[in-house]
Amino acid sequence: MLIDTHCHLDFADFDDERDALIARAHQAGVKQMVTISTRVKKLETLLALTDRYPSVFCSVGTHPNNAGEELDVTTDDLVRLSQHPKVVAIGEAGLDYFYDTQTPQDQQTGFRRHIAAARITGLPLVIHARSADDDMAAILTEEAGKGAFPFILHCFSAGEALAKTGIELGGYVSFTGILTFPKSTELREIAAGIPLDRLLVETDAPYLAPKRWRGKRNEPSYVVNTAEVLAEVKGVSYDEIAAITTENALRVFSKMPSL
């Protein structure tokens, strides 16, 4: 069994074949999926998906590249909306300085609100971090000093220092198909140093299809290839990495039952 801890099943890329896509995931051994929120105002669409597919759960939050659109969303709003039974995480929120679409101030304001919601609810915060390692580490360290909160460094492709900070603060590190790319030697070296009990796998579908399907639209069933490479990196069998990452996912997504 595997769990795709981060995908975007509401995106239009999947409009023509969601039933088939979910069926392929199940057939590949991917028994549960978390479809991740990028805008709070679209939560009803995610909830409709979770109602339709028992194996699909969701989060609630605002992607940093949309931060300025939802500055009216408060921590209290996030906490209230997260009470739905199928909402198992906060986010994705964080910092993205690669794309100059939102100001750092707006991103940081939204990020801190999401951190507060994770602290209050105990639900994991799904963190997007791109080209912002120093500010991300500083905010995580500062906020952890106010009280612990569960979090996941999703689609990890940052530097070793941020991975180390995340682990030291009790977080999890999640890898996508990037891990499988031939030029991702440094990322595989970072993954080799992550404790087994802090590892997760994801697709970030429809983006970042792993090497076996490089250039194609990604989908949850493809997380198998990422898990295979992660097993090689860690020197364990595929069955072991599947069991380990599933156990980790169910621990951090504590509201999500094992199906």
N, C-alpha and C positions, 0 to 999 in steps of 0.2 A: 504494500500500500504506500502511496505517496500523497502528499497534499501540495497543491499549487497554491502557495500562500499569497500570491499577488498576480492578478490578471485583471483585465478590463472587459468583461463580457458584455457590457452595455454599449460598447463602441460599435459604430455602424459597420465596421469590418466584418462583423459576425451576424449581421441581420438576416442573411439568407440561409443560415444553417446552424443555428444554436442547438437544436435538438441533436443533430448529427455530431456536432463538436463535443457536446457533453457525453454522448454515447461513446465516442472515440476515447475520451479521457478515461471513462470507467473501464473500457476494455484494456487500456494500457496500464491499469492499476492505479490511476489517479482518482481516488475515491471522493475527495473533497476539494473545493476550490473557494478562494476568497476573492470576490470581485471588489475592486478598490475604488472608493469615491475620489473624484477630482473636483467636484463642486457639490456643496451641501444642497443647493437648490435642485439637484438631480437625484436626490436620495430616493424619491418615490419610484424612479425607474429601476434602481438597484433592488429595492424591496420587492418589486414585481417579479424580478428575476429569481430572487430567493424563494418567493412563493411558488414559482413554477417548477423550480428544481430543488428538491430536498437536499442535495449535496452541495449546494451553493450558498455561501454566506457573504456578508458584505461589511464594509466599514462606512464611517461618516466623516467627511472632512473636506478641506480645500487644498488642492495642489498649490505649491508655491508660485507656479506660473499663472495662477488665477487669483492670487492673494488679494489684489486690489479690488476685485469684483465682489468679494464677500467679507469686507471689513466690518459689515454690520452683524456678522455671525459671532456670537459671544461664546464664551466658555460654557455658560449655562445652557445655551442652545445645543451645543454639542453633547453635553451631559444628558439633556432631556431626550434628544433624538437617539442617543445610543441605547436607550432602554428597550428598544424593539428587540424581540428575541433573536432575530437573525443578524443583528449588528454586533460584530464580535471584535471590532477594532476602531480606533480613532485615526483619521488621516485619509490619504497621505498628505502630510504637511512637511515643511522643512525649508531648505534654502537652495536656490538654483541661480547661481551667478553666471552660468554659461549663456543662458538666454537673457537678453536685456529687455524683458517684457514687464517686469514688476520691480519696484524699488526695493532695495535691501531692507529698508525700514518697514515697508508693508509686509514683506515676507517674514521678518523677524517678529512683528506684532502677531501675525496669524500663528506662527510657529509656537510662540509662548502660550497662546490661548489653547492650542491643541495639547501642549504638554500639560497644562493645568487640568484639562479634561481627562487625560490619561491618568493623572495622579488621583483625581477624584473617583473615577470609575473603576480603576484597576485594569482597564482594557489596554492592550498594547497600542502604542503610537507607532504607526507606519511612517518612517522617515525617508524623505527624498533629499538626498544631498549630492549636489553636483557643483564642482569648481568652487567650493565654499568650505573646505576642510577646517581652516583655522576658526572661522566664526561658528561653525557647527560644533566643534569640540568645546569651544568656550561657552556656548549657550547650554549645551548638555551638562557640562560640569557645574555651571552656575545653578541651573535649575535642579539638578540632582541634590545640590546642597540644601534646597528648600524642602526636599522630601522625595523619596524614590518614586519612580514610575517605570512601568515596563515599556520597552521600545525595541524596534527592529530597524536596523540600517538596511533598507531595501535596495535591491539591484546594486549591490556593493561594487563600486569600481573606483573608489577613492584610494588614498594612500594608507600605508601601514599604520601611521600614527593615529588616524581616525579610528581604524579598526581596533587598535589597542585601547583607545579611550572608551569606545563603546563597550568593549568587553569588561574593562575595569569598572564601569558604571552599571554593569549587570545586563547589558543589552544583548541582542542576537544579531547575527550577520547573515543576510540572505543573498544567495547568488543566482544569477540568471544565466542565459545562454552565453553571455560574454565570457564566462569562465572557460568555455569550450573553444574559443577562437584561438587560432595558432599563435597570434601575437600577444596573447594574454598571459605570458609567462610570469610576469610580476604578480598578477592577480592570483594565479595558482599558488605562488609562493606565500602570499598572504593567507589564502585559504588553508594551506597546510599548517599554519600556525594558530588557527582558530580552534579552541577546544571543541570536541565533538558535541558537547551538550549545548552549544550556542549556534549551531549551524542550521540554516533553513535553505530550501530551494524554491524557486519560483520561475514563472515565465515572463512576467510583465507583458503578456500577450495583449495586443497583437504585435508587439515590438520584439526585437532581439531574439529571433529564432536561433537555437543552438546550431553548432557546426553541421550536424547531419542534415539540417533543413535550412541552411544559411541562404538568405535571399527570399525565402518564402514568408508568408504571413504566419506569425507564431500562434500557437494554441496550447491549451493546458496539457494535452497528451505529450507534447514535446519536452516537458520537464524531465522526462525519463532520461534524455541524453545528458542534461546537466547533472543529474544525480549520478549517472555512470562516470562522468569525468570527475566529479567530486569524490566518489569512492576511490578512484585511482589516485587522486591527490592525497587522500588520507590513508591509503594503504589498507583499505578494508573492502569487503565484498559489496556488490550492489545491494544484496538483501540487507546487509548490515546498515548501509547508509540510508536505505529506504526506511528501515525501522527506527533508526536514530533521528532522522529529520522529521518523521511523523510524530514520534514521541515529543520532540522539541516543539513542534507546531501546536500540538494539543496542550502542551504546558503553557506556552505563551498566549495562545488564543484560548484562554481557560473557559470561556463561555461557549466554545464550539464543541458539541458532543462528538464522540467518535461514532461514525455510522457503520 
